[in-house]
Amino acid sequence: MSNTNVTYLVGAGCGLLGLGAFIALVVVPAMASYRRAWQRLAVVVLSGYVLAALIGIGVVLGALIVVEWPRLF
């Protein structure tokens, strides 16, 4: 297995771990707060928006670090 494959494997594992933590810590408690099916569906959809916003913030900050790193050091 090459170094690139190991990097991809570790990245995928970290992504799955983060997704599992988000589901366990945000989606499951939110779904437990509601009884009706349409409310639970709305919670899942809105949690998806929150997850997308968090991923977007992470991508923007990561790109900013990559672009500005040579200028800082």
QUILINZI-V923668 format. One record per residue. N is the residue number from 0. SS is DSSP state (helix for helix, strand for strand, loop for the rest). PHI is phi in whole degrees, 0 to 359 (* if undefined). PSI is psi in degrees with one decimal (none if undefined). Layout:
n = {N:N}
ss = {SS:SS}
phi = {PHI:PHI}
psi = {PSI:PSI}
This chain:
n = {0:1:2:3:4:5:6:7:8:9:10:11:12:13:14:15:16:17:18:19:20:21:22:23:24:25:26:27:28:29:30:31:32:33:34:35:36:37:38:39:40:41:42:43:44:45:46:47:48:49:50:51:52:53:54:55:56:57:58:59:60:61:62:63:64:65:66:67:68:69:70:71:72}
ss = {loop:loop:helix:helix:helix:helix:helix:helix:helix:helix:helix:helix:helix:helix:helix:helix:helix:helix:helix:helix:helix:helix:helix:helix:helix:helix:helix:helix:helix:helix:helix:helix:loop:loop:loop:loop:helix:helix:helix:helix:helix:helix:helix:helix:helix:helix:helix:helix:helix:helix:helix:helix:helix:helix:helix:helix:helix:helix:helix:helix:helix:helix:helix:helix:helix:helix:helix:helix:helix:helix:helix:helix:loop}
phi = {*:279:298:296:295:296:298:296:295:294:298:295:297:295:296:294:296:295:295:297:294:297:295:290:263:241:288:297:296:293:293:290:280:237:252:283:295:292:289:294:296:297:296:295:296:293:294:297:296:296:298:296:294:296:295:299:298:296:293:296:295:296:295:298:295:297:288:269:302:297:287:279:232}
psi = {130.5:167.8:-35.6:-42.5:-38.7:-41.2:-44.3:-40.0:-43.5:-41.8:-43.6:-40.3:-42.5:-38.6:-43.3:-38.6:-42.8:-41.5:-41.1:-40.1:-40.4:-43.9:-44.2:-34.9:-17.7:-54.4:-46.7:-47.7:-35.1:-41.3:-32.3:-15.1:-14.8:153.0:-36.0:148.4:-40.6:-30.7:-40.3:-38.6:-41.4:-38.1:-41.9:-42.9:-47.2:-34.0:-33.1:-39.2:-41.2:-43.9:-41.9:-39.3:-42.1:-41.0:-42.2:-43.9:-42.0:-39.8:-44.0:-45.3:-39.6:-42.4:-39.2:-40.9:-44.2:-42.0:-40.1:-8.8:-47.2:-31.4:-30.6:-34.3:none}
